[in-house]
Amino acid sequence: MGAVLRATARGGTVVQVGNLPGTAAPAVLGDLVTREITWIGSYRFVDEIDDALTALRDGLDISPVITHRFPLDQAEQALTVAADPASASSKVMLRLSRVGDDAFGWRIRSELAARGVEVGAVAVDTAHPAGVYFKDPGPDATRPPYYRSGSAAAHMGPELAGAPELRGPRIVHVSGITAALSGRCARLLEEIVVHRTPWGAAERRPLVSFDVNHRPALWSGRNADAAPALRDLARAADLVFVGRDEAEDLWGTAHPDDIASLLAPAPLVVVKDAEHGATSYAAGEVTFAPALTVEVVEPVGAGDAFAAGYLSGVLADLDEPSRLRLGHRTAATALRSRDDIPDLSEALALTRR
């Protein structure tokens, strides 16, 4: 530091970009005055973050700068390596989710990355396959056979609740499907939704959103566990999505008003009723938005699309009727397509107005 000041011309300017090392840096600070040096710190990013995200979306390969990768249960070791100059570490990655080291796993990662989803924290599990399901269209309905037993994701556990990636978002959205995959996955959801482990005593906490997503095939052999497990998770969430039909199957409760009462004290409950519409319950306010008239091509995925639209409305600070309408618009887009990831850009344009 002292050498920097001595090398600066009288009346010159020193621009410090980023932080200095966390060690002592001897310097005669009087030189700032006697040599009339201006010291400027620069730590704010403006357009660089957008440029970086665009580059990642377009397929920028960052693997050359990642020197070490660790699963989350080895977080302490990862931090030790990252802090050790002798380890020759550049960027150390902690993995959050899991996919198999197979064609399905790599396809999932590449498809999501191509759409701008950050997949750097997704672990590749060499011991277990990627979980998959398929659409099996029939004359009356589409039946999705599941192949998730023993999958890579089924081996996620409560240790993932300590992931630093969970501490920054405005919304953390989870699904009852995860709770059905394994006992360890169920405990992971309890840590996130019920105990709020990732945030401890932090003043700023994200909105925790939970979609009941009851899939009886995934609860096979444990059907009696589904109703209380999904009910307790829903009651602990900040925002709940539930279908009227699945609430009736799970808890014998068919009317939206009764469903909202059952899931109290959840502050915000959104009850979806297929082609009829959706009703939200929040702080004594009841809001209903009718569904759009749509020629249905493929029903699978419409519920997830509704949640995506509604949550986009939350992030855009839209009012409640607008959030529900946006959910219907994104659901309608999914209903009109057989694609797993339909183009929602037109439906979501409302959030940019």
C-alpha positions as CSV (number, residue, x, y, z in Angstrom):
1,M,0.0,0.0,0.0
2,G,2.8,2.4,0.9
3,A,4.5,1.6,-2.4
4,V,1.3,2.5,-4.3
5,L,1.1,5.9,-2.6
6,R,4.8,6.6,-3.3
7,A,4.4,5.6,-6.9
8,T,1.5,8.0,-7.5
9,A,2.3,11.4,-8.9
10,R,1.6,14.5,-6.8
11,G,-2.0,15.4,-7.3
12,G,-2.7,12.0,-8.8
13,T,-5.7,9.7,-8.3
14,V,-5.7,6.1,-7.0
15,V,-8.8,4.0,-7.9
16,Q,-9.3,1.0,-5.7
17,V,-11.4,-1.6,-7.5
18,G,-12.9,-4.1,-5.1
19,N,-11.6,-5.1,-1.6
20,L,-8.1,-5.3,-0.4
21,P,-6.8,-8.6,1.2
22,G,-7.9,-9.1,4.8
23,T,-4.3,-8.7,6.0
24,A,-2.3,-5.8,7.3
25,A,-1.2,-3.3,4.6
26,P,1.4,-0.8,6.0
27,A,1.2,2.7,4.6
28,V,2.1,6.2,5.6
29,L,-1.4,7.8,5.2
30,G,0.1,11.2,5.6
31,D,1.3,10.9,2.0
32,L,-2.4,11.3,1.0
33,V,-2.2,14.9,2.3
34,T,1.4,15.9,1.6
35,R,1.2,14.5,-2.0
36,E,-2.4,15.7,-2.5
37,I,-3.5,12.3,-3.7
38,T,-7.2,11.5,-4.3
39,W,-8.3,8.0,-3.3
40,I,-11.4,6.6,-4.9
41,G,-13.1,3.3,-4.1
42,S,-15.1,1.5,-6.8
43,Y,-17.3,-1.4,-5.8
44,R,-20.6,-0.8,-7.6
45,F,-21.7,-2.7,-10.6
46,V,-24.2,-1.2,-13.1
47,D,-24.5,-2.9,-16.4
48,E,-21.9,-5.6,-15.8
49,I,-24.4,-7.9,-14.0
50,D,-26.9,-7.8,-16.9
51,D,-24.1,-8.5,-19.3
52,A,-22.9,-11.5,-17.2
53,L,-26.4,-13.0,-17.0
54,T,-26.9,-12.5,-20.8
55,A,-23.5,-14.3,-21.4
56,L,-24.5,-17.2,-19.1
57,R,-27.9,-17.4,-20.8
58,D,-26.2,-17.6,-24.2
59,G,-24.0,-20.5,-23.1
60,L,-20.8,-19.0,-21.7
61,D,-18.7,-21.8,-20.4
62,I,-17.5,-20.8,-16.9
63,S,-16.1,-24.3,-16.1
64,P,-12.4,-23.2,-16.8
65,V,-12.5,-20.9,-13.7
66,I,-14.1,-23.4,-11.4
67,T,-11.3,-25.3,-9.7
68,H,-13.2,-27.2,-7.1
69,R,-16.8,-28.6,-6.7
70,F,-18.3,-29.9,-3.4
71,P,-21.7,-31.3,-2.4
72,L,-23.4,-29.1,0.2
73,D,-22.8,-31.6,3.1
74,Q,-19.1,-30.8,2.6
75,A,-19.6,-27.0,2.8
76,E,-17.0,-26.6,5.6
77,Q,-14.3,-28.3,3.5
78,A,-15.3,-26.1,0.5
79,L,-14.9,-22.9,2.5
80,T,-11.6,-24.1,3.8
81,V,-10.3,-24.8,0.3
82,A,-11.6,-21.4,-1.0
83,A,-9.8,-19.5,1.8
84,D,-6.5,-21.4,1.6
85,P,-4.0,-19.7,-0.8
86,A,-2.1,-22.9,-1.0
87,S,-5.0,-24.8,-2.5
88,A,-4.7,-22.9,-5.8
89,S,-8.4,-22.4,-5.8
90,S,-10.0,-19.9,-8.1
91,K,-13.8,-20.4,-7.9
92,V,-15.2,-23.1,-5.5
93,M,-18.8,-24.3,-6.2
94,L,-21.3,-25.7,-3.8
95,R,-24.0,-27.9,-5.3
96,L,-27.6,-27.4,-4.3
97,S,-29.9,-29.8,-6.3
98,R,-29.1,-33.2,-7.9
99,V,-29.5,-34.8,-11.3
100,G,-28.1,-38.0,-12.5
101,D,-24.9,-38.3,-14.5
102,D,-26.8,-39.5,-17.5
103,A,-28.5,-38.3,-20.7
104,F,-31.6,-37.1,-18.9
105,G,-29.6,-35.3,-16.2
106,W,-27.5,-33.4,-18.7
107,R,-30.5,-32.6,-20.9
108,I,-32.3,-31.1,-17.9
109,R,-29.3,-28.9,-17.0
110,S,-28.7,-27.8,-20.6
111,E,-32.3,-27.0,-21.3
112,L,-32.7,-24.9,-18.1
113,A,-29.4,-23.1,-18.7
114,A,-30.4,-22.2,-22.2
115,R,-33.4,-20.4,-20.8
116,G,-31.4,-18.4,-18.3
117,V,-31.8,-20.6,-15.2
118,E,-28.8,-20.7,-13.0
119,V,-27.8,-24.4,-12.7
120,G,-24.3,-24.0,-11.2
121,A,-25.4,-25.3,-7.8
122,V,-27.0,-28.4,-9.3
123,A,-24.9,-31.5,-8.4
124,V,-24.3,-34.3,-10.8
125,D,-24.9,-37.6,-8.9
126,T,-22.8,-40.4,-10.4
127,A,-24.5,-43.0,-8.2
128,H,-28.2,-42.4,-8.9
129,P,-30.2,-41.7,-12.1
130,A,-32.1,-38.5,-12.9
131,G,-35.8,-38.8,-12.0
132,V,-38.1,-38.6,-14.9
133,Y,-41.7,-38.8,-15.9
134,F,-43.4,-39.1,-19.3
135,K,-46.7,-37.9,-20.7
136,D,-48.9,-40.8,-21.8
137,P,-51.8,-39.2,-23.7
138,G,-55.0,-41.3,-23.8
139,P,-58.5,-40.8,-25.2
140,D,-59.8,-39.5,-21.9
141,A,-56.8,-38.1,-20.1
142,T,-53.0,-37.8,-20.1
143,R,-51.4,-40.1,-17.5
144,P,-47.8,-39.3,-16.4
145,P,-45.9,-42.5,-15.4
146,Y,-43.2,-41.5,-12.8
147,Y,-39.7,-43.0,-12.5
148,R,-38.4,-41.1,-9.5
149,S,-37.9,-43.8,-6.9
150,G,-34.2,-43.9,-5.9
151,S,-33.4,-40.9,-8.2
152,A,-30.7,-38.4,-7.6
153,A,-33.1,-35.8,-6.3
154,A,-34.7,-38.3,-3.9
155,H,-31.3,-38.4,-2.1
156,M,-31.5,-34.6,-1.3
157,G,-31.7,-34.1,2.4
158,P,-32.1,-31.5,5.2
159,E,-28.5,-30.4,4.9
160,L,-29.5,-28.5,1.7
161,A,-31.5,-26.0,3.9
162,G,-28.1,-24.5,4.8
163,A,-27.4,-23.5,1.1
164,P,-26.4,-19.9,0.8
165,E,-28.4,-19.7,-2.5
166,L,-31.6,-19.8,-0.4
167,R,-30.7,-16.6,1.5
168,G,-31.0,-14.0,-1.3
169,P,-34.2,-14.5,-3.3
170,R,-37.4,-12.6,-2.7
171,I,-39.4,-15.9,-3.2
172,V,-38.5,-19.5,-2.4
173,H,-41.0,-21.8,-4.1
174,V,-41.3,-25.5,-3.2
175,S,-43.6,-28.3,-4.1
176,G,-45.3,-31.2,-2.3
177,I,-43.8,-33.5,-5.0
178,T,-40.4,-33.1,-3.2
179,A,-42.0,-34.2,0.0
180,A,-43.2,-37.4,-1.7
181,L,-39.8,-38.4,-3.0
182,S,-38.2,-39.7,0.2
183,G,-38.1,-39.2,4.0
184,R,-35.0,-37.1,3.6
185,C,-36.6,-34.8,1.1
186,A,-39.6,-34.4,3.4
187,R,-37.3,-33.3,6.2
188,L,-35.7,-30.8,3.8
189,L,-39.0,-29.2,3.1
190,E,-39.7,-29.1,6.9
191,E,-36.5,-27.2,7.4
192,I,-37.3,-24.7,4.7
193,V,-41.1,-24.2,5.1
194,V,-41.7,-25.0,8.8
195,H,-38.5,-24.1,10.6
196,R,-37.2,-21.5,8.2
197,T,-33.7,-22.8,8.9
198,P,-32.0,-21.0,5.9
199,W,-32.7,-17.6,7.4
200,G,-32.4,-18.0,11.2
201,A,-33.0,-14.7,12.9
202,A,-32.4,-12.6,9.8
203,E,-34.8,-9.6,9.6
204,R,-35.1,-10.0,5.8
205,R,-36.8,-13.2,4.8
206,P,-38.2,-14.3,1.5
207,L,-41.8,-15.2,0.8
208,V,-42.0,-19.0,1.1
209,S,-44.4,-20.4,-1.5
210,F,-45.8,-23.9,-1.4
211,D,-47.7,-25.7,-4.1
212,V,-49.5,-28.8,-2.6
213,N,-49.1,-30.8,-5.9
214,H,-50.5,-34.0,-4.5
215,R,-49.3,-36.9,-6.8
216,P,-50.8,-40.2,-5.4
217,A,-48.5,-42.3,-7.5
218,L,-45.5,-40.8,-5.7
219,W,-47.0,-41.6,-2.3
220,S,-47.7,-45.2,-3.2
221,G,-47.5,-47.3,0.0
222,R,-47.6,-44.1,2.1
223,N,-51.0,-42.7,1.1
224,A,-52.0,-42.2,4.7
225,D,-49.0,-39.9,5.3
226,A,-49.8,-37.6,2.4
227,A,-52.7,-35.7,3.9
228,P,-51.2,-34.6,7.2
229,A,-47.7,-34.0,5.7
230,L,-49.0,-31.7,2.9
231,R,-51.5,-30.0,5.3
232,D,-48.8,-29.1,7.8
233,L,-46.4,-27.8,5.1
234,A,-49.2,-25.7,3.6
235,R,-50.2,-24.2,7.0
236,A,-46.6,-23.2,7.6
237,A,-46.1,-21.4,4.2
238,D,-46.6,-17.7,3.4
239,L,-48.4,-18.5,0.2
240,V,-50.2,-21.8,-0.8
241,F,-51.4,-23.0,-4.1
242,V,-53.9,-25.9,-4.0
243,G,-56.4,-27.4,-6.4
244,R,-60.0,-27.7,-5.2
245,D,-60.1,-31.3,-6.5
246,E,-56.8,-32.3,-4.8
247,A,-58.0,-30.7,-1.5
248,E,-61.2,-32.8,-1.7
249,D,-59.1,-36.0,-2.4
250,L,-56.7,-35.3,0.4
251,W,-58.8,-33.8,3.2
252,G,-62.4,-34.3,2.1
253,T,-62.8,-30.5,1.8
254,A,-64.4,-29.4,-1.4
255,H,-65.5,-25.7,-1.1
256,P,-62.8,-23.0,-1.5
257,D,-63.9,-21.2,1.7
258,D,-63.5,-24.4,3.7
259,I,-60.1,-25.2,2.1
260,A,-58.8,-21.7,3.1
261,S,-60.1,-22.3,6.7
262,L,-58.4,-25.7,6.9
263,L,-55.1,-24.3,5.8
264,A,-55.1,-21.4,8.3
265,P,-52.9,-19.8,9.5
266,A,-51.3,-19.6,6.1
267,P,-51.5,-15.9,5.3
268,L,-52.4,-16.3,1.6
269,V,-54.2,-19.3,0.0
270,V,-54.9,-19.6,-3.7
271,V,-57.5,-22.2,-4.5
272,K,-57.6,-23.3,-8.2
273,D,-60.8,-24.7,-9.6
274,A,-59.9,-25.9,-13.1
275,E,-62.0,-24.2,-15.8
276,H,-64.1,-22.3,-13.2
277,G,-61.4,-19.9,-11.9
278,A,-59.2,-19.2,-8.9
279,T,-60.0,-17.7,-5.5
280,S,-57.4,-16.1,-3.2
281,Y,-57.8,-15.6,0.6
282,A,-55.6,-13.0,2.3
283,A,-56.2,-11.0,5.5
284,G,-59.9,-11.4,5.3
285,E,-60.0,-10.4,1.6
286,V,-61.5,-12.8,-0.9
287,T,-60.7,-12.3,-4.6
288,F,-62.0,-14.4,-7.4
289,A,-60.8,-14.4,-11.0
290,P,-62.6,-16.5,-13.6
291,A,-60.6,-18.8,-15.8
292,L,-60.1,-18.0,-19.5
293,T,-62.0,-20.0,-22.2
294,V,-59.4,-22.2,-23.8
295,E,-59.4,-25.1,-26.3
296,V,-57.4,-27.6,-24.2
297,V,-54.6,-29.5,-26.1
298,E,-52.7,-30.8,-23.1
299,P,-53.6,-30.3,-19.4
300,V,-50.3,-31.4,-17.8
301,G,-48.3,-28.5,-16.4
302,A,-51.1,-26.0,-16.3
303,G,-51.0,-25.8,-12.5
304,D,-47.3,-25.1,-12.5
305,A,-47.8,-22.5,-15.2
306,F,-50.5,-20.8,-13.1
307,A,-48.1,-20.6,-10.1
308,A,-45.3,-19.2,-12.4
309,G,-47.6,-16.4,-13.6
310,Y,-49.0,-15.6,-10.2
311,L,-45.5,-15.4,-8.6
312,S,-44.3,-13.2,-11.5
313,G,-47.1,-10.9,-10.5
314,V,-45.9,-10.9,-6.9
315,L,-42.4,-10.0,-8.1
316,A,-43.8,-7.2,-10.2
317,D,-45.9,-5.9,-7.3
318,L,-49.2,-6.3,-9.1
319,D,-52.4,-6.2,-7.2
320,E,-54.3,-9.4,-6.3
321,P,-56.8,-9.5,-9.2
322,S,-53.9,-8.9,-11.6
323,R,-51.9,-11.7,-10.1
324,L,-54.8,-14.1,-10.5
325,R,-55.4,-13.0,-14.1
326,L,-51.7,-13.4,-14.9
327,G,-51.8,-16.9,-13.5
328,H,-54.8,-17.7,-15.8
329,R,-53.0,-16.3,-18.8
330,T,-49.8,-18.5,-18.2
331,A,-52.0,-21.5,-17.5
332,A,-53.9,-21.0,-20.7
333,T,-50.6,-20.9,-22.7
334,A,-49.7,-24.2,-21.2
335,L,-53.1,-25.7,-21.9
336,R,-52.8,-24.8,-25.6
337,S,-49.4,-26.5,-26.0
338,R,-47.9,-30.0,-25.8
339,D,-44.5,-28.5,-25.1
340,D,-43.0,-29.0,-21.6
341,I,-41.8,-25.4,-21.6
342,P,-44.3,-23.3,-23.7
343,D,-43.5,-19.7,-24.7
344,L,-44.8,-17.6,-21.9
345,S,-43.3,-14.3,-23.1
346,E,-46.7,-12.9,-24.3
347,A,-48.5,-13.9,-21.2
348,L,-45.9,-12.4,-18.9
349,A,-45.7,-9.1,-20.8
350,L,-48.2,-7.8,-18.3
351,T,-45.5,-7.7,-15.7
352,R,-43.4,-5.2,-17.8
353,R,-46.2,-2.7,-18.4
